[in-house]
Amino acid sequence: MRAMAGSTLGTLLRVTTAGESHGPGYVVIVDGVPAGLAVDLEALRAELGRRRPGQSRLVTQRREEDEPEVLAGLLDGQTTGAPIAILVRNRDARSADYDELAGVWRPGHADATFDLKYGLRDHRGGGRSSARETVARVAAGAVAKQLLATFGCRVVGWVRQVGEVVAEVPDPAAVTPGQVETLPDGSPNLVRCPDPAAAAAMAALIERVRRERDSIGGIAEIVATGVPAGLGEPVFDKLKADLGKALLSIPAVMGVETGVGFGCAVLRGSQCNDPWLSAEPLRTATNRHGGTLGGISSGMPLVLRAAVKPASSIAREQGTVRRDGTPTTVRVKGRHDPCLLPRFVPVGEAMVALVLADHWLRARAAAPLSASMGVRSPGSGEAE
Ligand SMILES: Cc1cc2nc3c(=O)[nH]c(=O)nc-3n(C[C@H](O)[C@H](O)[C@H](O)COP(=O)(O)O)c2cc1C
């Protein structure tokens, strides 16, 4: 008997998710948010709406409202400092679509490894391996984003690449949420790519791939601005290491880069270094380092990219084996994303926001004794 552990992330801001794709729903508990944060539930709903299945013709057609129910941790719209619990129910699970998958392993999905490790598997929608779990992360991330906003930090993600179509984004730190969500003509930006020409080409490519009963991968870019210098801990808890883990924990992420990323391999030191411009505030002339040096935020925009594979579930016949090892073929039924990137964007943003909020709380907790702790001393009634 093995436990399915590892559902908690963070040190001072701790997030735990529970739920399965075809169970009653998902719960997320966010522990460690300071008291007194006004939580905008409309903004939280909007984040869930960006991740929601069925939002456009380019994504899975599973129909979920994804209405968040706050069970604990808020009083009159403000955090109390107690754990925040949010429930999102599953409404449109069609378990019959998965009947044929009970004893067959889908290529590229988690079926074989789950079977091997736990000896049993919730084949209906993938159980715990389903990316529907990311609905819980986005709910938690929406709270984290609101905490970050109190000190002017913002996380914006978008689709940089789908297949061979690459967006032209001259200044990643200047991309606005409006550009990601809406095209210049006012119509919804279904792909979430801020380069309108590339967005149109990506949408056409995703449509084509869907008609071909296939799927396609891509790259999302996520940028955080207003990140204070000094977040992150040497040695194992480097900011980029924690961000890397958070992004790699999202289903289907195959690689993560910061700054010039893998591009550093072909650069000389003279081409890769960022000359310092000033000490107060810390500023560099260029941002090839991507916002962290020595695992500690530099105050420059944090620039991350995640490579996301094509959804493995495709309605084409593929060779595989049954649980007993006998060869067979499988054609995956059900409703699946032909390209994960448009729905990935809010998930990636949420994970980055959660890590930044956690490290911000850690930096506050590790402040020198001389610094204001914002704590009232007993009896004096004065803030220290
Ligand atoms: C937002 C989102 C939606 C996803 N939807 C699907 C899907 O419809 N079909 C599918 O096969 N995989 C989907 N995935 C990816 C699988 O969950 C993932 O490939 C699987 O759990 C195996 O994990 P791994 O690819 O990280 O090894 C999705 C991932 C994300 C981030």
The ligand as an SDF file (V2000), in Angstrom:
LIG
                    3D

 31 33  0  0  0  0  0  0  0  0999 V2000
   -4.6640   22.8830  -18.4330 C   0  0  0  0  0  0  0  0  0  0  0  0
   -4.2910   21.4850  -18.8420 C   0  0  0  0  0  0  0  0  0  0  0  0
   -5.2160   20.6780  -19.4830 C   0  0  0  0  0  0  0  0  0  0  0  0
   -4.8870   19.3790  -19.8660 C   0  0  0  0  0  0  0  0  0  0  0  0
   -5.8090   18.6560  -20.5570 N   0  0  0  0  0  0  0  0  0  0  0  0
   -5.4430   17.4450  -21.0740 C   0  0  0  0  0  0  0  0  0  0  0  0
   -6.3320   16.7150  -21.9110 C   0  0  0  0  0  0  0  0  0  0  0  0
   -7.4260   17.1660  -22.2210 O   0  0  0  0  0  0  0  0  0  0  0  0
   -5.9190   15.4950  -22.3620 N   0  0  0  0  0  0  0  0  0  0  0  0
   -4.6890   14.9860  -22.0610 C   0  0  0  0  0  0  0  0  0  0  0  0
   -4.3410   13.8980  -22.4860 O   0  0  0  0  0  0  0  0  0  0  0  0
   -3.8280   15.6610  -21.2820 N   0  0  0  0  0  0  0  0  0  0  0  0
   -4.1650   16.8820  -20.7770 C   0  0  0  0  0  0  0  0  0  0  0  0
   -3.2780   17.5550  -20.0060 N   0  0  0  0  0  0  0  0  0  0  0  0
   -1.9600   16.9710  -19.7130 C   0  0  0  0  0  0  0  0  0  0  0  0
   -2.0200   15.7290  -18.8270 C   0  0  0  0  0  0  0  0  0  0  0  0
   -2.7050   15.9920  -17.6240 O   0  0  0  0  0  0  0  0  0  0  0  0
   -0.6080   15.2230  -18.5450 C   0  0  0  0  0  0  0  0  0  0  0  0
    0.0770   15.0360  -19.7430 O   0  0  0  0  0  0  0  0  0  0  0  0
   -0.6500   13.8900  -17.7900 C   0  0  0  0  0  0  0  0  0  0  0  0
   -1.1490   14.1250  -16.4740 O   0  0  0  0  0  0  0  0  0  0  0  0
    0.7250   13.2260  -17.6660 C   0  0  0  0  0  0  0  0  0  0  0  0
    1.6120   14.0790  -17.0030 O   0  0  0  0  0  0  0  0  0  0  0  0
    2.9820   14.5370  -17.6920 P   0  0  0  0  0  0  0  0  0  0  0  0
    2.6570   14.8910  -19.1090 O   0  0  0  0  0  0  0  0  0  0  0  0
    3.3950   15.7650  -16.9050 O   0  0  0  0  0  0  0  0  0  0  0  0
    3.9390   13.4100  -17.5790 O   0  0  0  0  0  0  0  0  0  0  0  0
   -3.5840   18.8610  -19.5920 C   0  0  0  0  0  0  0  0  0  0  0  0
   -2.6550   19.6820  -18.9370 C   0  0  0  0  0  0  0  0  0  0  0  0
   -2.9830   20.9880  -18.5840 C   0  0  0  0  0  0  0  0  0  0  0  0
   -1.9450   21.8570  -17.9090 C   0  0  0  0  0  0  0  0  0  0  0  0
  1  2  1  0
  2  3  1  0
  2 30  2  0
  3  4  2  0
  4  5  1  0
  4 28  1  0
  5  6  2  0
  6  7  1  0
  6 13  1  0
  7  8  2  0
  7  9  1  0
  9 10  1  0
 10 11  2  0
 10 12  1  0
 12 13  2  0
 13 14  1  0
 14 15  1  0
 14 28  1  0
 15 16  1  0
 16 17  1  0
 16 18  1  0
 18 19  1  0
 18 20  1  0
 20 21  1  0
 20 22  1  0
 22 23  1  0
 23 24  1  0
 24 25  2  0
 24 26  1  0
 24 27  1  0
 28 29  2  0
 29 30  1  0
 30 31  1  0
M  END
$$$$
